[in-house]
Amino acid sequence: MSMPESRDRARPLLAPSILTADLGHLTDEIRRAETAGVDYIHLDVMDGRFVPNISIGIPIIAAVRNATSLPLDVHLMIVQPEMYIHPFAEAGADILTVHVEACPHVHRTLQQIREAGCQAGLAINPGTAIGALEPLTEMVDLVLVMSVNPGFGGQAFIPSVLPKLQRARKMLDAAGSAALLEIDGGIKPENARLVWEAGADIIVAGSAVYRSDITVAEAVARFRSVFED
């Protein structure tokens, strides 16, 4: 799967997270997002150890792969992610993102992800300095800046993350990296343009896409409308 270039686009790419979708009708939820014109499907994998919650695993990744041809952006919020790289790759992940905080040998883990045939992503929590990215710019295809503390959907955006996002953009550009810059946590149409202007290529949104008051298509259209002028 080739990653689309985004900085020359008129808008960021949109990756709805299924964390807040109706998992009892998962195939329908994914197809609604695909019909609405989203760019990726974002899947949050949690183990109850690295984060205080447990979510989906390898069988769900495989089921989602069968339901869509969109790229699967798999965010591993787990300890010892290096043990599960190949199973997630075989299940159909296109991008595997690991946390710098969870990997004592993160360079090696990023290598393993690429060797498994996936794009290598690196996630950084709100309390982690962006300097952790600097020695790894050649090893990443995606950088995920968390704008909430990971573990739960529906949290409020942390505004102090914006300068970190800007520094990550400058760091990648200075290194000549083609890696895409992603942001996840509390992103809504009201702040989507703000994070785009700060350098984000990909916006992850869960509760702002899968809502009870409007359809997925309407929610996606609200995001798109922010970038129409």
PAPATOR-492558 format. One line per 5 residues: number of its first residue (from 1); their letters; for each residue x, y, z of C-alpha. Coordinates in Angstrom, 2 decimals, decimal comma, padded with zeros to 5 digits. Layout:
// residues N
NUM = A = X:Y:Z; ... $
// end
This chain:
// residues 229
1 = MSMPE = 000,00:000,00:000,00; 001,48:003,33:-001,06; 000,93:006,27:001,24; -000,65:009,31:-000,44; 001,24:012,57:-000,35 $
6 = SRDRA = -000,86:015,10:001,56; 000,88:018,42:002,13; -000,04:019,59:-001,38; -003,67:018,60:-000,92; -006,45:021,08:-000,23 $
11 = RPLLA = -007,41:019,22:002,92; -006,06:016,62:005,34; -006,83:012,95:005,01; -009,55:011,62:007,32; -009,25:008,38:009,27 $
16 = PSILT = -012,34:007,52:011,32; -011,65:005,41:014,38; -013,98:002,47:014,88; -013,43:002,69:018,66; -016,72:004,56:018,99 $
21 = ADLGH = -018,55:002,78:016,16; -021,30:000,23:016,74; -019,21:-002,95:016,78; -022,37:-005,03:016,56; -022,79:-003,68:013,02 $
26 = LTDEI = -019,14:-003,19:012,22; -019,27:-004,01:008,52; -022,12:-001,54:008,01; -020,30:001,14:010,00; -017,17:000,75:007,88 $
31 = RRAET = -019,09:000,79:004,63; -020,89:003,98:005,69; -017,53:005,63:006,27; -016,17:004,31:002,97; -019,23:005,58:001,09 $
36 = AGVDY = -018,80:008,98:002,77; -015,33:009,22:001,21; -012,94:008,75:004,11; -009,30:007,96:003,36; -008,32:005,37:005,98 $
41 = IHLDV = -009,89:003,22:008,68; -008,18:003,71:012,05; -008,16:000,78:014,47; -007,18:001,19:018,12; -005,74:-001,92:019,72 $
46 = MDGRF = -005,54:-001,73:023,53; -004,29:-004,35:025,97; -005,34:-003,06:029,40; -001,68:-002,71:030,38; -000,12:000,05:028,32 $
51 = VPNIS = -003,46:001,86:028,51; -006,29:001,35:031,02; -008,70:-000,21:028,56; -009,09:-003,32:026,39; -010,40:-003,07:022,85 $
56 = IGIPI = -010,08:-005,04:019,62; -007,54:-007,61:018,50; -006,29:-009,55:015,51; -009,62:-011,22:014,51; -011,33:-007,81:014,29 $
61 = IAAVR = -008,51:-006,48:012,09; -009,03:-009,43:009,78; -012,80:-008,85:009,71; -012,31:-005,17:008,86; -009,86:-006,13:006,12 $
66 = NATSL = -012,56:-008,29:004,58; -015,06:-005,43:004,77; -013,07:-002,70:003,00; -010,31:-001,98:000,52; -009,35:001,21:002,36 $
71 = PLDVH = -005,92:001,31:004,02; -006,04:000,01:007,59; -004,23:002,28:010,04; -003,62:000,07:013,09; -002,58:001,84:016,29 $
76 = LMIVQ = -001,00:-000,58:018,78; -001,46:000,72:022,32; 000,10:-002,39:023,81; 003,21:-003,50:025,63; 005,70:-005,65:023,73 $
81 = PEMYI = 004,23:-004,82:020,32; 007,20:-006,48:018,65; 005,67:-009,86:019,57; 002,59:-009,21:017,44; 003,90:-007,45:014,32 $
86 = HPFAE = 003,56:-010,43:011,99; 000,09:-011,53:013,18; -001,29:-008,01:012,68; 000,40:-007,73:009,30; -001,04:-011,07:008,23 $
91 = AGADI = -004,49:-009,95:009,42; -004,39:-007,12:006,90; -002,86:-004,04:008,52; -001,34:-001,58:006,08; 000,15:000,72:008,73 $
96 = LTVHV = 001,31:-000,49:012,14; 001,95:002,26:014,66; 003,75:001,57:017,93; 004,35:003,86:020,88; 007,83:005,09:021,58 $
101 = EACPH = 006,93:004,75:025,29; 006,19:001,02:024,85; 009,31:000,03:022,90; 012,69:-000,23:024,61; 014,21:-001,01:021,20 $
106 = VHRTL = 011,97:001,13:019,02; 014,38:001,32:016,07; 014,37:-002,47:015,83; 010,58:-002,62:016,13; 010,14:-000,14:013,28 $
111 = QQIRE = 012,48:-002,30:011,19; 010,36:-005,35:011,99; 007,21:-003,56:010,85; 008,74:-002,72:007,47; 010,13:-006,23:007,09 $
116 = AGCQA = 006,60:-007,54:007,65; 005,44:-005,50:004,66; 003,66:-002,71:006,53; 004,25:001,01:006,78; 005,95:001,86:010,09 $
121 = GLAIN = 004,28:004,37:012,39; 005,55:005,94:015,60; 003,12:007,33:018,20; 004,06:009,90:020,84; 001,96:010,64:023,93 $
126 = PGTAI = 001,13:014,18:025,11; 003,67:013,95:027,95; 006,54:012,71:025,76; 008,97:015,18:024,19; 008,92:015,28:020,40 $
131 = GALEP = 012,72:014,98:020,45; 012,17:011,21:020,66; 011,35:011,36:016,96; 014,60:012,97:015,83; 016,83:009,86:015,56 $
136 = LTEMV = 014,04:007,90:013,90; 012,96:010,12:011,00; 014,47:007,72:008,44; 012,63:004,77:010,00; 009,07:006,09:009,99 $
141 = DLVLV = 006,38:006,30:007,34; 003,92:007,92:009,74; 004,19:009,90:012,97; 001,16:009,96:015,27; 001,01:012,83:017,74 $
146 = MSVNP = -001,52:012,02:020,45; -003,66:014,99:021,47; -005,25:013,06:024,34; -003,82:010,49:026,71; -004,51:007,19:024,97 $
151 = GFGGQ = -006,97:004,64:026,22; -010,46:006,04:025,78; -012,53:007,64:023,04; -014,42:010,89:023,43; -011,75:012,82:025,36 $
156 = AFIPS = -011,18:016,55:025,01; -008,37:017,86:022,79; -005,24:019,01:024,69; -004,33:022,41:023,17; -000,74:022,34:024,45 $
161 = VLPKL = -000,04:019,57:021,92; -000,22:022,06:019,02; 003,38:023,33:019,42; 004,55:019,71:019,49; 002,69:019,05:016,26 $
166 = QRARK = 004,35:022,07:014,68; 007,79:020,91:015,83; 007,16:017,43:014,45; 006,25:018,97:011,08; 009,45:021,00:011,03 $
171 = MLDAA = 011,53:018,01:012,10; 010,17:015,79:009,33; 010,54:018,51:006,71; 014,10:019,31:007,80; 015,01:015,63:007,51 $
176 = GSAAL = 013,49:015,42:004,04; 011,14:012,74:005,33; 008,09:011,69:003,33; 006,40:010,41:006,50; 002,85:011,58:007,05 $
181 = LEIDG = 001,99:013,39:010,26; -001,15:012,20:012,01; -003,04:013,57:015,01; -005,49:011,67:017,19; -007,60:012,77:020,12 $
186 = GIKPE = -010,50:015,15:020,47; -010,45:016,26:016,84; -013,71:017,81:015,63; -014,66:020,09:012,75; -014,18:023,02:015,13 $
191 = NARLV = -010,44:022,37:015,56; -009,68:020,39:012,39; -008,36:023,37:010,45; -006,19:024,37:013,39; -004,34:021,05:013,42 $
196 = WEAGA = -004,11:021,01:009,62; -002,45:024,42:009,65; -000,10:023,19:012,39; 001,12:020,46:010,04; -001,15:017,42:010,32 $
201 = DIIVA = -001,57:015,32:007,18; -004,06:012,85:008,66; -006,85:013,52:011,15; -008,16:010,66:013,25; -011,70:011,18:014,53 $
206 = GSAVY = -013,91:008,75:016,40; -016,77:010,27:018,35; -016,96:013,18:015,88; -017,68:010,73:013,03; -019,66:007,97:014,71 $
211 = RSDIT = -022,39:009,99:016,42; -025,96:009,37:017,52; -027,36:012,69:016,31; -026,19:012,71:012,66; -025,15:010,14:010,07 $
216 = VAEAV = -021,57:009,22:009,26; -021,97:010,91:005,86; -023,14:014,13:007,52; -020,27:014,02:010,02; -017,69:013,51:007,28 $
221 = ARFRS = -019,25:016,34:005,26; -018,85:018,67:008,24; -015,14:017,88:008,35; -014,80:018,42:004,61; -016,64:021,75:004,72 $
226 = VFED = -013,98:023,20:007,02; -011,50:023,10:004,12; -013,73:024,35:001,31; -012,77:028,04:001,43 $
// end
